[in-house]
Amino acid sequence: MTIKVVIAGQTPLDCQLLFCAINRYGRHIMVRGCAHTLKEFFKNVAEHHPDVAVISAGLEGDSKGGFKVLRELRAAGSTTRPILLLDSHEPEQVIEAFSAGAKGVVCKTDPLQVLCKCIQCVCARQVWANSQELEWILEALTKREPVHVVNAIGASLLTPRQEQIVCMVAEGLPNREIALELQVSTHTVKNHLFRIYEKLGVSNRVEVVLYAMSRRENSPPSSLGTSTALQQSRLNSLTAASFPR
């Protein structure tokens, strides 16, 4: 299977360099379009229906231009899975990228092989991030109100029980602990998770957390919160099971 990719680069030269590099070294990856303006990029998306989009954080002289593209893609309900090319590897940049809808982040200082591997994993409906990046994301979640998962127009996607389970997943609880907390069987928890994945169009626990971040709205505080220290102690098991790097 050939992965169709479109690129939004910061300059025409950036576009050309990425185009040549990915097409030459990316196994089973074909760049179908390049653009350095938002208008050209969305024209390429509409024309080629790419599997993955590689988007520079800065576009058209705006250091946040790529983040705006992510939000527009999400609002449009696009099936193209976006990767954001960051100028620097900083917590704020990573958290904002995933909150805006990115499925993977790569720093411009990373080798080309890393970008190509990221494209393959994101196309396979995985999230591309490492343990450090996940820790930043979950730390950001602990500082916010409990999530309420909604669609682009603000309608609730999940039942109250499913939202309760999403909060527990975001806290890092494994199925066994969720089952004990809710006084149900682990089989019941697995069934709930399967339905949550289906409704949100995701395939693993980490994507549930990232989706919740990108679709959040404020909701009343619940009794399900855990301390930051406890949440940090659960990071390793969630990270090892869900991330490709």
N, C-alpha and C positions, 0 to 999 in steps of 0.2 A: 504494500500500500504506500502510495506517495502522499506525503503530508504537504498540503497547500498552505503557503505562507504569504502574507503581505507585510510590508515594512513601512513604518512611519519614522523617518530619520530626522535628525536636527537640521541637517543641511543636505543639499544635493550630493555632495561628496560622501557624506556618511551613508546615504542611501546606496550609492553605487558600490562602496566598499563592502557593505553588508551583503548586498545582492550577489556580488562576485564570490565573496568568501563562503557564504552559506551554500550557494549552488555548487560550488567546487568541492567543499569538504563535508557538507551535510548529507549523510547517507539517507536515501529515501525522502529527502526534503527538497521541495521545489518552490522557489520564490516566484510568485505570479505577478506581483506588483510592488512598486516602491513609490513613496510620496514624502514630500517634506512640508506639505500643508494639510490642514485638517480636511479641506474640501476634496483634495485629491485622494487622501487616505480613505474617506468614506465612499468615494466613487469606486475605488478598488475593491473595497469590502462588498459593495452591492454587486459589482460585476463578477468577481471571482469566487465569492462565498468561501473564503479561506477557512481552514481548520484552526489556524493559529495566526495571531498578529503579534509582531515584535514592534514595540512602541518605545521611542526614546522619551525620557522624562521631560526633556525640554523640546518644545516645538514652536516654530514661528516666533522665535525670540522670547518666548514665555517659558520660564523655568518650570512652571506647573502645567504646561500645555498637554503633556502626556497623561497626567492625572485626569484632566478634563475629558480627554478622549476615552479613558476607561469608563468614566461615569456615563458618557453619552452612549457607549456600546451597551452598557448594562441597562440603561433606561430604554433603549431601543429593543431590548430582548434578543440581542444578537447571539447566535450560537458559536460565533468565533471566540476562541479562548485566548485571552490576551496575556502577553508577557511584557513587563516593564523593564527597560534598560535604565538602570540608575547611574547617575554620575558618581555617587559615593555610597558606601555601604554604612548607612546610619539608621538607628532604630526608628526615628521619626519618618524617614523615607519609606522604609519597609512597611511599617504599620499603615501609613497612608495609602500605599500602593494596594495592599490587600483589602483595605476598607473601601477603596474605590472600585474594586472588582478584578484586580489582577489575579491570575492563576499561578503565576511564577514571577520571580524577580531575579535579574542577573545584573551584576555590576559591570560597567564598561571596562574595568581592569581585569575581568575574568578572561581566561582563554576561550578561543572560539569553540573548542570542544565542549565547554561547559554550556554555552548557549545552544549548541546543537542537541545536546543531551536534554536540556530543559525543554526544547521544542518537542522532542519525542515524548517525554513524560507528560507534558501538559496536553498534548494531543490524545494521549491514552487516558485522559481524565484524571490525572494525578495532579497534586499540588507540588510545585517545585520550591522548596525552602529547606533550610538546614535547621539543626537543633537550636542554634543561637537565635535565628529569626523567629522560630516558634516561641521561644521563651519571651522575646520582646512582645509578641502578639498577645500571649496569655497574660503577661504582666499588665499590658494595656487594658485587657478585659477586666482584670480585678479592680481597676480604678474607676470603672463605669457602672452604671445601674444595670440590673439584670436585663437580658435581651428579650425583645418581643419580635419574633421573626415575621416580617411582612413582605408583600410583593411590591412592585414598583409604584402602585397606587395606594399603598398603605393598608391593604386588606390582609387580615391574618391568614397565614397559610396552614398553621398547625392547630391541633386541638390543645386545650389547656394542659393535659397530661403530656402530650408530645413536647410542648414548650418547656415543661418542667424537666423532661429528660434532656432536652438541648442544653438547658442551664447546667445540669449535672455533668454532661459531656464536656462543656466549656470549662468546668471546674476541674476536669481531669479524672473524674471517677470512672473506674472500669465497670463493666456490666454487673459483676457480682455485688459491688457496693451500691450501685443504683437499685438493684433488686432488693437488697436489704433495707435500704432507705424507704423504698416505696411499698415494701412488704408484698412483693410479687416474685414470681420465678424469673430466673435468668432467661428462660425461653420467651417469656412475655416481653422482657426488655428488648431482646433481639428482634422480636416481631415489630415492636414500636420503632426501633431504629431502622428496620427495613422500610417501613412506611414513610418515615422521615426522609430517608435517602431518596425514595421515589418522588415524594412531593417537592423536594428541593432540587432534584436533578443532580445529586452528588453521589459519591461512591465510598466515602470513608469518614471517620470521625473528625479528622482535621478539617476536611472541607465543610463539615457542619459548623465548626467553630468559625471558620473564615466567612462562610455565608451569613452566619448570625451577625458578625461584625459589620458586614457590608449592607445588611438589611435591617439594622437595628432602629428602634425608636424607644423613647423613655417609657418605662412601665413602673408600677409601684414596687417598692422593695419587697422581697420575699424572705422567707426564713431559710432559704436554701443556700445562702452565701457561705463561703468558707474563707478562712484567712489566707493572706498571700503566702505565708510560710507553708501552709498545708497544700495549697495549689502548686507551689514550686516543687514540693516533694513528689508530686505525681507526674511531673513533666517527662521523666525518662521513659516510662512505659508507653505513653501516648506518642512520643516522638519516634521511638524505635519502631513502632508498628505501622507508622503512617507516612513517613517521608522518604523520598528516594535518595537523598544525599547523606 
